[in-house]
Each structure stands twice: as C-alpha cells, then as structure tokens.
Amino acid sequence: MKRYAIKMVFFFFLAASSSQALGVMISLSTEELTKSSDLILVGSVKSVESMWSEDGKFIISRAKVIVNSVINGKWDKDIVTVEYVGGEVGDIGLKVSDVKPLKQGDNLLLFLKVRNGQKQKMANDEIHHTIAGNAQGQYAITPQGIAKKDGFSVMQGRELIDNDLPLEVLIDKIRAVKK
C-alpha cells in the first residue's frame, strides 16, 4: 500500500508540474540559427495535422506553411511542410517542452532544416523540414511588424537572443551572416 501511495504522489506531482513547464535550453544567437538552417522564410500557417509517427511510437504534427518570402536558402514552391514532435490524435496528446506548436493563421519567420538530412523527396514528392533550434527557430510576427519569441526559457545567454525587434532589422541580421 505504501508503494502505491508513493507512486500516486509521484504521478500527481509529475502531472501537475508538467502542464506549466517550459523548455529550458542553451540560447542560440541569430548567427547560430542562420548557420544551422537550410532555409529561412517568412510565411503563414495554412494548416496543421497531427498523426502517429511512422513507427507508431509518438505523435508528430505537419504544418503547411504558405511562403511569403525566402530570406536565406533556396525554395521555389508556394508551400513548405514543417514537421515537429507533438500534437493531438484523438484523445491522446503529446507536448514537448522545447517545441512551440504551430497554429493555423500564425505569421512567422522560421529557421528550417531539411528533416534528418533528407536530401531526396518523400514518396509524395515532398520535402519535410524541421525547425532549427526548436522553439528558438521561430518568431511570431505581430501586426505591427515586430518579431517576437516565446515558449521557452534559456539557462544562460539570454542577451544573445534577438527578440522584440522590427522584422526588417532581424532580416538584415540574417542576411549579414556568412555561412
């Protein structure tokens, strides 16, 4: 009985604390994000679909993002598919602490990498990208044109992160980075 009570307290604590937790990570500068990205773009989320991974072990989400402008890298299509871990399938959900889910209608600047180094297209002629640096690799763009980050905490180096600055200033910083 004592062992059961300890397990119940542990699971209660885990459940209560995890819903409010934010990911804590090492900060990445705009230069580091730029150098680790294959594609950097400004776009808006058209749709998001969650599903089980191919091996059935976890939930992934795939967002279709309308490409408004390419800041760095090569992309000649109107839509890019962005894949990340987390989402909801039926009554089951998965939330990852350092991943900020994309939502339909979001206007974003995204630092993207080709998924798992995938250089060839998927069977449906699609290339999937992931977000470089997880939550750090996405900026929400406000209606006033300000690039903002949120959804994570860093252990150190907060001063390295560009945040709450005009979108054009951020784009200039990205374009100034030599790969």
C-alpha positions in Angstrom: 0.0 0.0 0.0 2.8 2.4 0.9 4.5 1.8 -2.5 1.2 2.5 -4.3 0.8 5.8 -2.3 4.3 6.9 -3.2 3.6 6.2 -6.9 0.4 8.2 -6.8 2.1 11.2 -5.2 4.9 11.0 -7.8 2.5 10.8 -10.8 0.3 13.6 -9.3 3.4 15.8 -8.9 4.6 15.0 -12.4 1.2 15.7 -14.0 0.8 19.0 -12.1 4.2 20.3 -12.8 4.5 19.3 -16.5 1.4 21.2 -17.7 3.1 24.5 -16.8 6.7 23.7 -17.6 8.6 25.5 -20.3 11.7 24.0 -22.0 15.0 25.2 -20.7 17.8 25.2 -23.2 21.1 26.9 -24.2 20.5 30.0 -26.1 21.1 30.3 -29.8 22.1 33.5 -31.5 20.6 34.6 -34.8 24.0 33.8 -36.4 24.0 30.2 -35.0 20.4 29.7 -36.1 21.2 31.0 -39.6 24.3 28.8 -40.0 22.4 25.7 -38.9 19.4 26.3 -41.3 18.9 25.2 -44.9 16.0 27.6 -45.4 14.8 30.7 -43.6 11.5 32.2 -44.6 8.6 34.4 -43.7 5.2 32.7 -44.0 1.8 32.0 -42.6 0.5 28.7 -41.4 -2.2 27.3 -43.7 -3.0 24.1 -41.8 -1.7 21.7 -39.2 -2.3 18.0 -39.0 -1.2 15.6 -36.2 -0.6 11.9 -36.7 1.3 9.0 -35.3 4.9 8.7 -36.4 5.8 6.0 -39.0 6.9 3.7 -36.2 3.8 4.4 -34.1 5.8 5.4 -31.0 5.0 9.1 -30.8 2.8 11.9 -32.2 4.1 14.3 -34.9 2.5 17.3 -36.5 2.9 18.6 -40.0 2.1 22.2 -40.8 1.7 23.5 -44.3 3.2 27.0 -44.4 2.5 29.5 -47.2 5.8 31.0 -48.2 5.6 34.8 -48.3 9.3 35.4 -48.8 12.6 33.4 -48.7 15.2 35.2 -46.6 18.0 32.6 -47.0 18.3 29.4 -48.9 16.6 28.0 -52.0 12.9 27.3 -52.2 10.7 27.7 -55.3 7.4 26.4 -54.1 4.4 28.3 -52.6 4.2 25.9 -49.6 6.7 24.3 -47.3 5.9 21.3 -44.9 7.2 21.8 -41.4 7.3 18.7 -39.1 7.7 18.6 -35.4 7.1 16.3 -32.5 3.9 16.8 -30.5 0.2 17.3 -31.2 -3.1 15.5 -30.5 -4.5 12.4 -32.2 -8.0 11.6 -30.9 -7.9 11.7 -27.1 -4.1 11.4 -26.9 -1.8 14.4 -26.8 1.9 14.9 -26.7 3.5 18.2 -25.6 7.3 18.6 -25.9 8.8 21.3 -23.6 11.1 23.0 -26.2 8.7 22.8 -29.1 6.2 25.6 -29.7 3.3 24.2 -31.8 2.4 26.0 -34.9 -1.2 27.2 -35.3 -3.3 27.9 -38.4 -3.1 31.6 -39.2 0.2 32.2 -37.4 2.5 34.7 -39.2 6.1 33.6 -38.6 9.7 33.8 -39.5 11.1 30.3 -39.5 14.6 28.9 -39.4 14.3 25.4 -41.1 16.4 22.4 -41.7 15.7 19.5 -44.0 14.3 16.7 -41.8 17.0 14.2 -40.7 19.3 15.4 -43.5 16.7 14.2 -46.0 18.0 15.3 -49.4 15.7 13.3 -51.5 12.0 13.9 -51.8 9.4 11.8 -50.0 7.2 9.4 -52.0 4.7 12.1 -52.5 7.3 14.4 -54.0 7.5 16.4 -50.8 10.5 17.5 -48.7 9.8 17.9 -44.9 11.6 20.5 -42.8 12.1 20.8 -39.1 12.6 24.0 -37.1 16.2 24.6 -36.3 16.6 25.1 -32.5 13.0 24.0 -31.9 11.1 26.9 -30.3 14.2 29.2 -30.7 13.9 28.9 -34.5 10.6 30.6 -34.8 9.5 34.2 -34.5 5.9 35.3 -34.3 5.3 38.4 -36.4 2.9 40.9 -34.8 0.6 43.0 -37.0 3.0 45.9 -36.2 5.9 44.0 -37.9 7.7 43.1 -34.7 9.5 39.7 -34.5 8.8 38.0 -31.1 10.0 34.7 -29.5 8.3 32.9 -26.6 7.6 29.4 -25.3 10.9 28.5 -23.9 13.5 29.6 -21.2 17.2 29.6 -21.6 19.8 28.6 -18.9 22.2 31.3 -19.9 22.9 33.7 -22.7 19.5 35.5 -22.9 21.4 38.5 -24.3 22.4 36.5 -27.4 18.7 36.1 -28.4 17.3 38.7 -30.7 13.7 39.4 -29.6 11.1 42.1 -29.9 12.7 43.8 -32.8 11.3 45.0 -36.2 11.1 42.2 -38.7 13.3 44.1 -41.2 16.1 44.5 -38.6 16.0 40.8 -38.0 16.1 40.0 -41.7 19.1 42.3 -42.2 20.9 40.5 -39.4 20.2 37.1 -41.0 21.4 38.3 -44.5 24.6 39.7 -42.9 25.6 36.2 -41.7 28.3 34.5 -43.7 27.8 30.7 -43.9 
